[in-house]
Amino acid sequence: MFVNGLFKLSPVFLLAGMMFVGTDALVAAPVATVYAAIVAMISEKMKFQEIVDSAVENVKEMQLVFFILMAAYAMAESFMATGVGASIINVALSLGLTAKTIAVTGFLVTSILSIATGTSWGTFAACAPIFLWLNHIVGGNIMLTVGAIAGGACFGDNIGLISDTTVVSSGIQRVEVVHRIKHQGIWSISCLIVSAILIFATSIFMGLPSFMGNAGDAINQIPAEVWANLEEARPAAVSLLNQVQEGVPVYMMIPLVIVLIAAIKGLPTLACLGLGIVSSFVFGMFAGTISSAGEFLGLMETGFSDAGSWVIVMMMWVGAFGGIMGRIKAFAPISKFISSTVKNVRQLMFSNGILAILGNMALADEMAQIVTIGPIMKELTDDNVEATEEQMYKLRLRNATFGDALGVFGSQLIPWHVYIGFYVGIASAVYPLQEFGAMDIIRYNFMAMVAVSSLLILTLTGWDRFIPNFAIPSEPDVKLKKNINVKETVKKTS
């Protein structure tokens, strides 16, 4: 049984190993998927068509994400070319941003925007062209800034009322979204504050300059050969830099405001991104940054093709991989092991958190982890814990937080995760002066580190009782059923 369980998990080890040695995800994911299919044939005697159906069915669940990806890439392209990014950069510079404050400012802005939009993917796509080039202008540390906005973009995806991961993770555990947000609200804000302090302290420790950046000087320092490469690789970035130098109307910030308002009103992510794209075109025509509809459609074509050339293909393979791994119930031995080894309720809940992380590592997709591991966590808790309905509800709230937080923030620490692939793709697309890799997103993502580590530590130690509304019940108020049965057996024999 143990050997068979390890065999079912071996595709995870293969995928992780290939990514660790630097294999491109477009190679690693297909190889791991084919190997997972072989494992399914051997361990579960599955037929080839059953395997294909499992893979395709899981990919079907990601279709909406593919459209969101294309829209996100297109909005990033339009925000760079129409003057939205340039207007925000110039306003930020006028407020006195420096190399020391650019990363923490980007972190706080993306945190707020992600709450409003409910999407980390869309937030990162909208903010990367702004803050990466703003970082260049003020002379900040590009890795610190990209890690900061990556972590900030995930904040609202974990606690936003309109976030799909928040809604789905709460629904699986059968808890109300508003109750979930109340349960983890102060903890989430605490993580935000601690992370902001760490980001700012790191910028000081790096010895970054305190003087205000001059856009013209920074842009003029870009070598001629870099301009040529930039024009070939990312024409929209050239437009953005020229607009920063020449200036654009302040009203070009309105498209970003429209996206915020639409998100606050509860419009779907695709609608928010679509409004951002359309409004940037309309205001760009007024400002003269876009000369024709044909030119703008060319930007959309570039965004769509960039999304389809790498990240969507990679996600399809990862989705297929997750579908096969879910079908063979690769995590069943682990759940059985957990129920047989834990000694109290807190250990069980901590193990649920670890299970969520392992599922995220295996499936390389936070939503796949939520829908695959979420029911396992719920079943483990319901089947093994003796508690009142009110106490069980609090435990389910923690499971929902596990599924979402360890899915969204946990993804930021997994090099082969589709999240990281998307962020690397966007960052590379909008800022070709730097070659980004997975570890560049992870290295300074303090928000992910603080959220994941604190959630697990607070759960295991019981220190969550010091955070309002965040405590979960533990012994003697709740008990493991197996411990109750043992006590009853001892009483009968004595």
C-alpha positions as CSV (number, residue, x, y, z in Angstrom):
1,M,0.0,0.0,0.0
2,F,2.8,2.4,1.0
3,V,4.8,1.6,-2.2
4,N,1.7,2.1,-4.3
5,G,1.0,5.4,-2.7
6,L,4.5,6.6,-3.4
7,F,4.1,5.4,-7.0
8,K,1.0,7.5,-7.4
9,L,2.8,10.5,-6.1
10,S,5.9,10.0,-8.3
11,P,4.7,12.2,-11.1
12,V,4.8,15.1,-8.6
13,F,8.4,14.3,-7.8
14,L,9.2,14.2,-11.5
15,L,7.6,17.5,-12.3
16,A,9.2,19.2,-9.3
17,G,12.6,17.7,-10.1
18,M,12.5,18.9,-13.8
19,M,11.5,22.4,-12.8
20,F,14.2,22.5,-10.1
21,V,16.9,21.8,-12.6
22,G,15.6,24.5,-14.9
23,T,13.5,22.6,-17.4
24,D,11.0,24.9,-19.1
25,A,7.4,24.3,-18.0
26,L,6.4,23.7,-21.6
27,V,8.6,20.6,-21.5
28,A,8.3,19.6,-17.9
29,A,4.5,19.6,-17.8
30,P,3.9,17.4,-20.8
31,V,6.5,14.9,-19.7
32,A,5.0,14.8,-16.2
33,T,1.5,14.4,-17.7
34,V,2.6,11.5,-19.9
35,Y,4.2,9.8,-16.9
36,A,1.1,10.4,-14.8
37,A,-0.9,8.6,-17.5
38,I,1.5,5.7,-17.4
39,V,1.1,5.6,-13.6
40,A,-2.7,5.6,-14.0
41,M,-2.6,2.7,-16.4
42,I,-0.4,0.7,-14.0
43,S,-1.8,1.5,-10.6
44,E,-5.5,1.9,-11.5
45,K,-5.7,-0.2,-14.7
46,M,-7.2,2.8,-16.4
47,K,-7.8,2.7,-20.2
48,F,-6.2,5.3,-22.4
49,Q,-9.6,7.0,-23.2
50,E,-10.4,7.2,-19.5
51,I,-7.2,9.0,-18.9
52,V,-7.7,11.4,-21.8
53,D,-11.2,12.1,-20.5
54,S,-9.9,12.9,-17.0
55,A,-7.3,15.2,-18.4
56,V,-9.6,17.0,-20.8
57,E,-12.4,17.4,-18.2
58,N,-10.0,19.2,-15.8
59,V,-8.8,21.5,-18.6
60,K,-12.4,22.3,-19.5
61,E,-12.8,23.8,-16.0
62,M,-10.0,26.2,-16.8
63,Q,-11.6,27.7,-19.9
64,L,-12.7,30.9,-18.3
65,V,-9.2,31.3,-16.9
66,F,-7.8,31.2,-20.4
67,F,-10.1,34.0,-21.5
68,I,-9.1,36.0,-18.4
69,L,-5.5,35.4,-19.2
70,M,-5.9,36.8,-22.8
71,A,-7.8,39.8,-21.5
72,A,-5.2,40.4,-18.8
73,Y,-2.3,40.3,-21.3
74,A,-4.3,42.6,-23.7
75,M,-5.1,45.1,-20.9
76,A,-1.4,45.2,-19.9
77,E,-0.5,45.9,-23.5
78,S,-3.2,48.7,-23.8
79,F,-2.3,50.2,-20.4
80,M,1.4,50.6,-21.6
81,A,0.6,52.0,-25.0
82,T,-2.4,54.3,-24.4
83,G,-0.9,56.3,-21.6
84,V,-2.6,54.8,-18.6
85,G,0.7,53.5,-17.2
86,A,2.6,56.7,-18.0
87,S,0.0,58.9,-16.3
88,I,0.2,56.9,-13.1
89,I,4.0,56.9,-13.2
90,N,4.1,60.7,-13.6
91,V,1.6,61.2,-10.8
92,A,3.6,58.9,-8.5
93,L,6.8,60.7,-9.3
94,S,5.2,64.0,-8.5
95,L,4.3,62.7,-5.1
96,G,8.0,62.0,-4.4
97,L,8.5,58.3,-4.7
98,T,12.1,57.1,-4.3
99,A,14.0,53.8,-4.8
100,K,13.4,53.1,-1.1
101,T,9.6,53.5,-1.3
102,I,8.7,52.2,-4.7
103,A,8.5,48.5,-3.7
104,V,6.3,49.1,-0.6
105,T,4.1,51.5,-2.5
106,G,3.6,48.9,-5.3
107,F,2.8,46.3,-2.6
108,L,0.1,48.5,-1.0
109,V,-1.4,49.6,-4.3
110,T,-1.7,46.1,-5.6
111,S,-3.2,44.9,-2.3
112,I,-5.9,47.5,-2.6
113,L,-6.5,46.9,-6.3
114,S,-6.7,43.1,-5.8
115,I,-9.4,43.5,-3.2
116,A,-11.4,45.7,-5.6
117,T,-10.9,43.4,-8.6
118,G,-10.9,40.1,-6.9
119,T,-8.2,38.8,-9.2
120,S,-4.5,38.6,-8.6
121,W,-3.9,37.8,-12.2
122,G,-5.6,40.9,-13.5
123,T,-4.1,43.1,-10.8
124,F,-0.5,42.0,-11.6
125,A,-1.2,42.4,-15.3
126,A,-2.4,45.9,-14.8
127,C,0.3,47.0,-12.3
128,A,3.4,45.3,-13.6
129,P,3.9,47.7,-16.5
130,I,3.4,50.6,-14.2
131,F,5.6,49.7,-11.2
132,L,8.4,47.8,-13.1
133,W,9.1,50.8,-15.3
134,L,8.5,53.2,-12.3
135,N,11.1,51.2,-10.4
136,H,13.5,51.6,-13.4
137,I,13.0,55.3,-13.3
138,V,13.7,55.8,-9.6
139,G,16.5,53.3,-9.5
140,G,14.9,50.7,-7.2
141,N,15.7,47.0,-7.0
142,I,13.7,45.3,-9.7
143,M,13.5,41.9,-7.9
144,L,12.3,43.5,-4.7
145,T,9.6,45.4,-6.6
146,V,8.4,42.4,-8.6
147,G,8.2,40.2,-5.5
148,A,6.3,43.0,-3.7
149,I,3.6,43.5,-6.4
150,A,3.3,39.7,-6.8
151,G,2.5,39.3,-3.1
152,G,0.2,42.4,-3.0
153,A,-1.7,41.2,-6.0
154,C,-2.6,38.0,-4.2
155,F,-3.9,39.8,-1.1
156,G,-7.4,40.5,-2.4
157,D,-7.6,37.1,-4.1
158,N,-7.5,35.6,-0.6
159,I,-9.9,37.9,1.1
160,G,-11.9,39.7,-1.5
161,L,-15.7,39.3,-1.6
162,I,-15.7,38.8,-5.4
163,S,-12.6,36.6,-5.6
164,D,-13.3,33.2,-7.2
165,T,-11.0,31.4,-4.9
166,T,-12.6,32.9,-1.8
167,V,-16.1,32.0,-3.0
168,V,-15.2,28.4,-4.1
169,S,-13.1,27.6,-1.0
170,S,-15.9,28.8,1.3
171,G,-18.6,27.0,-0.7
172,I,-16.8,23.6,-0.5
173,Q,-16.5,23.9,3.3
174,R,-20.1,25.1,3.5
175,V,-19.4,28.4,5.2
176,E,-20.5,31.9,4.4
177,V,-18.0,34.2,2.6
178,V,-18.6,37.1,5.0
179,H,-18.0,34.8,7.9
180,R,-14.8,33.6,6.3
181,I,-13.6,37.2,5.8
182,K,-14.5,38.1,9.4
183,H,-12.7,35.0,10.6
184,Q,-9.4,35.8,8.9
185,G,-9.7,39.5,8.5
186,I,-7.4,40.7,11.3
187,W,-4.9,38.0,10.5
188,S,-4.8,39.0,6.9
189,I,-4.3,42.7,7.7
190,S,-1.6,41.7,10.2
191,C,0.2,39.8,7.5
192,L,-0.1,42.9,5.2
193,I,1.4,45.2,7.8
194,V,4.3,42.8,8.7
195,S,5.1,42.3,5.0
196,A,5.1,46.0,4.3
197,I,7.5,46.6,7.1
198,L,9.8,43.8,5.8
199,I,9.7,45.2,2.2
200,F,10.6,48.7,3.4
201,A,13.3,47.5,5.8
202,T,14.8,45.4,3.0
203,S,14.9,48.5,0.7
204,I,16.8,50.3,3.5
205,F,19.1,47.4,4.1
206,M,19.9,47.3,0.4
207,G,21.1,50.9,0.6
208,L,18.8,52.1,-2.1
209,P,18.9,55.8,-2.8
210,S,16.5,58.3,-1.2
211,F,16.5,61.0,-3.8
212,M,13.5,61.3,-6.1
213,G,14.0,59.7,-9.5
214,N,14.1,61.8,-12.7
215,A,12.2,60.1,-15.5
216,G,14.1,61.8,-18.2
217,D,17.6,61.0,-16.9
218,A,16.7,57.3,-16.2
219,I,15.2,56.9,-19.7
220,N,18.1,58.6,-21.4
221,Q,20.4,56.1,-19.8
222,I,18.9,53.2,-21.7
223,P,21.5,52.2,-24.3
224,A,20.7,52.5,-28.0
225,E,20.9,48.7,-28.6
226,V,18.4,48.2,-25.7
227,W,16.0,50.6,-27.4
228,A,16.3,48.6,-30.6
229,N,15.7,45.3,-28.8
230,L,12.8,46.9,-26.8
231,E,11.2,48.2,-30.0
232,E,11.3,44.7,-31.5
233,A,10.3,42.7,-28.4
234,R,7.8,45.1,-26.8
235,P,6.8,48.3,-28.8
236,A,4.2,49.2,-26.2
237,A,7.0,49.6,-23.6
238,V,8.7,52.1,-25.9
239,S,5.5,54.0,-26.1
240,L,5.1,54.0,-22.4
241,L,8.7,55.4,-21.8
242,N,8.2,58.1,-24.5
243,Q,4.9,59.1,-22.9
244,V,6.6,59.4,-19.5
245,Q,9.1,61.8,-20.9
246,E,6.7,63.8,-23.0
247,G,3.8,63.7,-20.5
248,V,0.2,62.6,-21.0
249,P,-3.1,64.0,-19.6
250,V,-3.9,63.1,-16.0
251,Y,-7.3,61.8,-17.1
252,M,-5.5,58.8,-18.7
253,M,-5.7,57.4,-15.1
254,I,-9.5,57.0,-15.5
255,P,-9.4,53.5,-17.1
256,L,-7.8,52.1,-14.0
257,V,-10.4,53.9,-11.9
258,I,-13.1,52.4,-14.0
259,V,-11.7,48.9,-13.4
260,L,-11.7,49.6,-9.7
261,I,-15.3,50.8,-9.6
262,A,-16.5,48.0,-11.8
263,A,-14.9,45.5,-9.5
264,I,-16.4,47.1,-6.4
265,K,-19.8,46.9,-8.0
266,G,-19.3,43.2,-8.3
267,L,-18.9,42.8,-12.1
268,P,-17.2,39.6,-13.2
269,T,-13.4,39.7,-13.8
270,L,-13.7,39.5,-17.6
271,A,-16.1,42.4,-17.5
272,C,-13.7,44.5,-15.4
273,L,-10.8,43.7,-17.7
274,G,-12.9,44.4,-20.8
275,L,-13.9,47.8,-19.4
276,G,-10.3,48.6,-18.8
277,I,-9.4,47.7,-22.4
278,V,-12.3,49.7,-24.0
279,S,-11.9,52.7,-21.8
280,S,-8.1,52.9,-22.4
281,F,-8.9,52.9,-26.1
282,V,-11.6,55.7,-25.8
283,F,-9.4,58.0,-23.6
284,G,-6.3,57.1,-25.6
285,M,-8.1,58.4,-28.8
286,F,-8.9,61.7,-26.9
287,A,-5.4,62.0,-25.6
288,G,-3.9,61.2,-29.0
289,T,-1.8,58.3,-27.7
290,I,-3.8,56.0,-30.1
291,S,-4.3,57.2,-33.6
292,S,-6.8,54.6,-34.9
293,A,-8.8,51.5,-34.1
294,G,-6.6,49.5,-36.3
295,E,-3.5,50.4,-34.2
296,F,-5.4,49.5,-31.0
297,L,-6.5,46.1,-32.4
298,G,-2.8,45.5,-33.2
299,L,-2.1,45.9,-29.4
300,M,-4.9,43.4,-28.7
301,E,-3.5,40.9,-31.2
302,T,-0.1,41.2,-29.5
303,G,-1.6,40.6,-26.0
304,F,-3.6,37.6,-27.1
305,S,-0.7,36.0,-29.0
306,D,1.7,36.6,-26.0
307,A,-0.8,34.8,-23.7
308,G,-1.3,31.9,-26.1
309,S,2.3,31.4,-27.0
310,W,3.3,30.2,-23.6
311,V,1.2,30.6,-20.4
312,I,-2.1,29.2,-21.8
313,V,-0.4,26.2,-23.4
314,M,1.5,25.5,-20.2
315,M,-1.7,25.8,-18.1
316,M,-3.5,23.3,-20.4
317,W,-0.8,20.7,-19.7
318,V,-0.7,21.4,-16.0
319,G,-4.5,21.2,-16.0
320,A,-4.3,17.8,-17.7
321,F,-1.7,16.7,-15.2
322,G,-4.0,17.7,-12.3
323,G,-7.0,15.9,-13.8
324,I,-5.1,12.6,-14.0
325,M,-3.6,13.0,-10.5
326,G,-7.1,13.7,-9.1
327,R,-8.6,10.7,-10.9
328,I,-6.1,8.2,-9.4
329,K,-6.7,9.7,-6.0
330,A,-3.0,10.3,-5.5
331,F,-3.6,11.9,-2.1
332,A,-5.8,9.1,-0.6
333,P,-2.9,7.4,1.2
334,I,-1.8,10.7,2.7
335,S,-5.3,11.4,4.1
336,K,-5.5,7.9,5.7
337,F,-2.0,8.4,7.1
338,I,-3.1,11.8,8.7
339,S,-6.2,10.4,10.4
340,S,-4.2,7.5,11.8
341,T,-1.2,9.5,13.2
342,V,-2.6,12.8,14.5
343,K,-3.0,12.9,18.3
344,N,-5.3,15.9,18.7
345,V,-7.6,18.3,16.7
346,R,-4.9,21.0,16.2
347,Q,-2.5,18.4,14.7
348,L,-5.3,17.3,12.4
349,M,-6.0,20.9,11.3
350,F,-2.3,21.6,10.8
351,S,-2.1,18.4,8.7
352,N,-5.0,19.7,6.6
353,G,-2.9,22.8,5.9
354,I,0.1,20.7,4.9
355,L,-2.2,18.6,2.7
356,A,-3.4,21.8,1.0
357,I,0.3,22.8,0.3
358,L,1.1,19.3,-1.0
359,G,-2.0,19.4,-3.3
360,N,-0.9,22.8,-4.6
361,M,2.5,21.5,-5.3
362,A,1.1,18.4,-7.1
363,L,-1.6,20.1,-9.1
364,A,0.3,23.3,-9.8
365,D,-3.0,25.2,-9.8
366,E,-4.6,26.8,-6.8
367,M,-8.2,26.3,-8.0
368,A,-7.5,22.6,-8.8
369,Q,-6.1,22.3,-5.3
370,I,-9.1,23.9,-3.7
371,V,-11.6,21.7,-5.5
372,T,-9.5,18.5,-5.2
373,I,-8.1,18.8,-1.7
374,G,-11.0,20.9,-0.1
375,P,-13.4,17.9,0.1
376,I,-10.6,15.7,1.5
377,M,-10.0,18.3,4.3
378,K,-13.7,18.6,5.0
379,E,-14.1,14.8,5.2
380,L,-11.1,14.4,7.4
381,T,-12.5,17.0,9.8
382,D,-16.1,15.8,9.8
383,D,-15.2,12.1,10.2
384,N,-12.6,12.5,12.9
385,V,-13.7,15.3,15.2
386,E,-16.3,15.3,17.9
387,A,-17.7,18.8,18.3
388,T,-20.8,20.9,18.4
389,E,-22.2,22.4,15.2
390,E,-20.8,25.8,16.2
391,Q,-17.4,24.4,16.9
392,M,-17.4,22.4,13.6
393,Y,-18.3,25.6,11.7
394,K,-15.2,27.3,13.1
395,L,-13.1,24.4,12.0
396,R,-14.6,24.6,8.5
397,L,-13.8,28.3,8.5
398,R,-10.1,27.4,9.1
399,N,-10.3,24.7,6.3
400,A,-11.7,27.3,3.9
401,T,-8.9,29.7,4.9
402,F,-6.3,26.9,4.4
403,G,-7.7,26.1,0.9
404,D,-7.6,29.7,-0.2
405,A,-4.6,31.1,1.5
406,L,-2.3,28.1,1.1
407,G,-3.6,27.9,-2.5
408,V,-3.1,31.6,-3.5
409,F,-0.1,32.5,-1.3
410,G,1.4,29.0,-1.3
411,S,1.5,29.2,-5.1
412,Q,3.9,32.1,-4.8
413,L,6.5,29.7,-3.3
414,I,6.2,26.9,-5.8
415,P,8.5,27.4,-8.8
416,W,6.5,25.2,-11.2
417,H,3.1,26.7,-10.3
418,V,1.0,28.2,-13.1
419,Y,0.7,31.4,-11.0
420,I,4.5,31.8,-11.1
421,G,4.5,31.0,-14.8
422,F,2.0,33.7,-15.5
423,Y,3.8,36.3,-13.4
424,V,7.1,35.5,-15.1
425,G,5.4,35.8,-18.5
426,I,3.8,39.2,-17.7
427,A,6.9,40.6,-16.1
428,S,9.1,39.5,-19.0
429,A,6.6,40.9,-21.5
430,V,6.3,44.3,-20.1
431,Y,9.9,44.8,-18.9
432,P,12.3,43.0,-21.4
433,L,15.3,44.7,-19.9
434,Q,15.4,42.0,-17.3
435,E,15.3,38.2,-17.7
436,F,12.9,37.0,-15.0
437,G,12.7,33.5,-13.6
438,A,10.6,31.7,-11.1
439,M,12.9,32.3,-8.2
440,D,12.9,36.1,-9.0
441,I,9.2,36.2,-8.1
442,I,9.7,34.0,-5.0
443,R,12.9,35.6,-3.5
444,Y,11.3,38.7,-2.1
445,N,7.7,37.7,-1.9
446,F,7.4,38.5,1.8
447,M,3.6,38.5,1.8
448,A,3.5,34.8,0.7
449,M,6.2,33.8,3.2
450,V,4.5,35.6,6.1
451,A,1.0,34.4,5.3
452,V,1.9,30.7,4.7
453,S,4.3,30.3,7.7
454,S,2.1,32.3,10.2
455,L,-1.1,30.4,9.2
456,L,0.5,27.0,9.9
457,I,2.4,28.1,13.0
458,L,-0.6,29.8,14.6
459,T,-2.8,26.7,13.9
460,L,-0.4,24.2,15.4
461,T,0.6,26.2,18.5
462,G,-2.8,27.6,19.4
463,W,-1.4,31.1,19.2
464,D,-4.2,32.0,16.9
465,R,-6.2,32.7,20.1
466,F,-4.3,36.0,20.4
467,I,-5.8,37.2,17.1
468,P,-9.4,38.4,17.3
469,N,-12.0,36.1,15.6
470,F,-9.2,33.8,14.4
471,A,-9.0,31.1,17.2
472,I,-10.3,27.6,16.5
473,P,-11.6,25.3,19.2
474,S,-9.2,22.7,20.6
475,E,-9.1,20.2,23.4
476,P,-10.9,19.7,25.7
477,D,-13.7,21.6,24.0
478,V,-13.3,19.4,20.9
479,K,-11.9,15.9,20.6
480,L,-10.8,13.3,18.1
481,K,-13.3,10.5,17.9
482,K,-10.6,7.9,18.1
483,N,-9.4,9.3,21.4
484,I,-13.0,9.1,22.8
485,N,-13.3,5.5,21.6
486,V,-10.0,4.6,23.3
487,K,-11.2,6.2,26.6
488,E,-14.5,4.3,26.5
489,T,-12.7,1.0,25.8
490,V,-10.4,1.6,28.8
491,K,-13.4,2.4,31.0
492,K,-15.2,-0.8,29.9
493,T,-12.1,-3.0,30.6
494,S,-11.4,-1.4,34.0
